[in-house]
């Protein structure tokens, strides 16, 4: 069994605000240690299973150089660095199952720790009319490759979002959001127990062949709401993009990957705040 893990940072237990998330900020190095501590019980549990023969981790936060390579155990491979064609989804092709670790709720979710959807320019994303965050976007890409997402970890709001979208997914709540920058935290031992149980349940789903990839009907429409009309103006440089209203653009894609690339192009074009 090949297990692929996409690791974000906002949904890691112990992390509640920006200074823990960005290089150069006061608490970033401590945030990295929280990240590695959360991965440890997941990796240990996977490596204890005789049918798990490959573990591939994709660093999926910010510049994607957050995981401490020298703290990973032997036998684990890491995709590190940015400018990856599939971004948070890099490396999933060929995996048997996928985990989303340290994920967060979609932009605009009340009382969710560090809610957003991929970038600060994005206000809303809907795929075939259904609002999604990073969990939904990445699960759609995983479904394109036939990979079921069997475990998602993060705060309680992320857990509800994932459970409503992905039938049968194991969600592991590692903290409870109070506001965008505060949470009720569990102790490290309780968090580790929750993660171990989650991994074991996810592997059982795979072995029982009861998990299915999340698939969407084709052609697939991506509606992308941006923070300002200026950003939507710039997004219209993407070939095939349609303007829906002042802040919303839309793209009808023949494949999931085409739609994902159009979405990423919109982010690149919209990047940066207006002058006023």
C-alpha positions in Angstrom: 0.0 0.0 0.0 1.3 3.4 -1.0 0.1 6.2 1.3 0.4 9.8 0.1 0.1 12.6 2.6 -0.5 16.3 1.9 0.6 18.4 4.9 -0.6 21.9 5.5 0.0 23.8 8.7 -2.9 25.9 9.8 -4.8 22.8 11.0 -1.9 21.5 13.1 -2.7 21.3 16.9 -1.0 24.1 18.8 -1.1 26.5 15.9 -3.6 29.4 16.2 -2.1 32.5 14.4 0.0 33.9 11.7 3.4 34.3 13.6 3.5 30.4 13.8 3.0 29.9 10.1 5.5 32.1 8.2 9.3 32.0 7.9 10.9 34.9 9.7 8.0 35.3 12.1 8.6 35.1 15.9 7.0 31.7 16.5 7.6 30.0 13.1 10.3 27.6 14.3 8.0 26.5 17.2 5.2 26.0 14.7 7.5 23.7 12.7 8.1 21.6 15.7 4.4 21.3 16.3 4.1 20.2 12.7 6.7 17.5 13.1 5.2 16.3 16.4 1.8 15.9 14.7 3.3 13.8 11.9 5.2 11.5 14.2 2.3 9.4 15.5 0.8 9.2 11.9 4.1 8.0 10.5 4.8 5.6 13.3 1.3 4.0 13.0 1.7 3.6 9.2 5.2 2.1 9.5 3.9 -0.4 12.0 1.5 -1.9 9.4 2.8 -4.8 7.4 0.9 -3.8 4.2 2.1 -0.2 4.1 5.3 -0.3 2.0 5.6 3.3 0.8 4.9 6.7 2.5 5.2 9.9 0.4 4.7 13.3 2.0 4.0 16.5 0.1 4.9 19.7 2.0 1.8 21.8 1.1 2.0 25.0 3.2 3.0 28.4 2.0 6.5 28.1 0.3 6.3 24.4 0.9 9.7 24.1 2.7 8.3 23.7 6.2 8.9 20.1 7.1 12.2 19.3 8.8 13.7 16.7 6.4 16.3 15.6 9.0 13.6 14.7 11.5 11.8 12.2 9.2 12.3 8.5 9.9 14.0 6.2 7.4 11.7 5.0 4.7 9.6 8.2 4.4 10.0 10.3 1.2 9.3 14.0 1.1 8.4 16.4 -1.7 9.8 19.8 -0.6 9.7 23.1 -2.4 7.2 25.2 -4.3 6.4 25.8 -8.0 5.0 22.3 -8.3 2.5 21.7 -11.2 0.0 20.2 -8.8 0.8 22.3 -5.8 -0.7 20.7 -2.7 -1.6 17.6 -4.7 1.9 16.9 -6.0 2.9 13.2 -5.9 -0.6 11.7 -5.4 -0.6 9.9 -8.7 -0.1 6.2 -8.2 -1.0 6.3 -4.5 -3.5 3.9 -3.0 -4.9 6.3 -0.4 -4.5 9.9 0.6 -4.4 11.8 3.9 -4.9 15.5 4.3 -3.0 16.5 7.5 -3.1 20.0 9.2 -5.9 21.3 6.8 -8.2 24.2 7.6 -11.7 25.3 6.8 -12.7 27.2 3.6 -12.6 31.0 3.5 -15.4 32.7 5.4 -16.0 29.9 7.9 -16.9 31.3 11.3 -14.8 30.4 14.3 -12.4 28.4 12.1 -8.6 28.7 12.7 -6.9 30.6 9.9 -9.7 30.0 7.4 -8.9 30.7 3.7 -8.9 28.9 0.4 -5.5 28.6 -1.1 -4.7 32.4 -1.1 -5.8 35.7 0.3 -7.2 36.8 -3.0 -9.8 34.0 -3.1 -13.1 34.7 -1.5 -15.1 31.7 -2.7 -14.7 28.6 -4.9 -17.5 26.4 -6.2 -17.1 23.3 -8.2 -20.2 22.3 -10.2 -22.1 24.7 -7.9 -20.9 23.3 -4.6 -18.8 25.5 -2.4 -15.4 24.0 -1.5 -12.2 24.8 0.3 -8.8 23.3 -0.1 -10.2 19.9 1.1 -12.7 19.8 -1.7 -10.4 21.2 -4.4 -7.7 18.7 -3.5 -10.1 15.8 -3.1 -11.4 16.5 -6.6 -7.9 16.3 -8.0 -7.3 13.1 -6.0 -10.4 11.7 -7.5 -9.1 12.4 -11.0 -6.2 10.1 -10.2 -8.5 7.5 -8.5 -7.1 8.2 -5.1 -9.6 8.1 -2.2 -9.0 10.6 0.6 -9.5 8.6 3.7 -8.3 10.9 6.6 -8.5 14.6 7.1 -7.1 16.3 10.2 -7.6 19.9 11.5 -10.0 21.8 13.7 -13.7 21.0 14.3 -14.9 23.3 11.6 -12.7 21.6 9.0 -13.9 18.2 10.2 -17.5 19.2 9.6 -16.6 20.5 6.1 -14.8 17.4 5.2 -17.4 15.0 6.5 -20.2 16.8 4.6 -18.3 16.4 1.4 -16.5 13.1 1.5 -18.6 10.0 2.3 -17.1 7.9 5.0 -13.9 9.9 5.4 -12.2 9.7 8.8 -11.9 13.1 10.3 -9.6 13.8 13.3 -10.3 16.9 15.3 -7.0 18.1 16.9 -8.4 21.5 18.2 -11.6 23.5 18.5 -11.8 26.8 16.8 -12.8 29.8 18.9 -12.1 32.5 16.4 -9.8 32.9 13.4 -6.8 33.3 15.7 -7.7 31.3 18.8 -8.6 27.7 19.6 -9.2 25.2 22.4 -6.1 23.0 22.3 -5.8 19.4 23.4 -2.7 18.0 25.1 -0.1 16.4 22.9 -0.9 12.9 24.2 -4.6 13.2 23.5 -3.9 14.6 20.1 -1.5 11.7 19.3 -4.1 9.1 20.4 -6.7 10.7 18.2 -4.3 10.6 15.2 -3.4 7.0 15.8 -7.0 6.0 15.9 -7.7 8.0 12.8 -5.0 6.2 10.8 -6.1 2.8 12.0 -9.7 3.6 11.0 -8.6 4.9 7.6 -6.5 1.8 6.8 -9.5 -0.4 7.8 -11.6 1.4 5.3 -9.1 0.7 2.6 -8.7 -2.9 3.5 -12.5 -3.4 3.5 -12.6 -1.7 0.0 -15.4 0.5 1.3 -13.7 3.9 0.3 -14.2 5.5 -3.1 -12.4 8.4 -4.7 -14.4 11.7 -4.8 -15.4 12.3 -8.4 -17.2 15.1 -10.1 -19.3 15.2 -13.3 -17.6 16.4 -16.5 -17.4 19.0 -17.9 -16.7 20.6 -14.6 -17.4 24.3 -13.8 -15.1 26.2 -11.5 -16.6 29.5 -10.2 -14.0 31.6 -8.5 -15.0 34.6 -6.3 -12.2 37.1 -5.7 -11.7 39.8 -3.1 -11.9 42.8 -5.4 -13.2 43.6 -8.9 -9.7 44.6 -9.9 -8.5 41.0 -9.2 -11.4 39.7 -11.3 -10.3 42.1 -14.1 -6.8 40.5 -14.1 -8.2 37.0 -13.9 -9.9 37.6 -17.3 -6.5 37.4 -19.0 -6.8 33.6 -18.6 -8.1 32.1 -21.9 -11.6 30.6 -21.7 -12.5 32.6 -18.5 -16.0 34.0 -18.3 -17.0 37.0 -16.1 -20.0 36.3 -13.9 -20.2 39.5 -11.9 -17.9 42.2 -10.5 -15.8 39.7 -8.4 -16.6 36.3 -9.9 -15.1 34.5 -12.8 -16.0 31.1 -14.2 -14.3 28.4 -16.2 -15.9 25.3 -17.8 -13.2 22.6 -18.0 -13.3 19.3 -19.9 -11.1 17.7 -17.3 -10.4 18.2 -13.6 -6.8 19.0 -14.2 -7.7 21.6 -16.8 -10.0 23.3 -14.3 -7.4 23.1 -11.5 -4.8 24.8 -13.8 -7.3 27.5 -14.7 -8.0 28.1 -11.0 -4.3 28.3 -10.3 -3.9 30.7 -13.2 -6.6 33.0 -11.7 -4.7 33.1 -8.4 -1.5 34.0 -10.2 -3.1 36.7 -12.2 -5.0 38.1 -9.2 -2.1 38.1 -6.8 -1.5 41.3 -4.9 -3.7 43.8 -3.2 -5.1 46.9 -5.0 -3.6 50.3 -4.2 -6.8 51.6 -2.6 
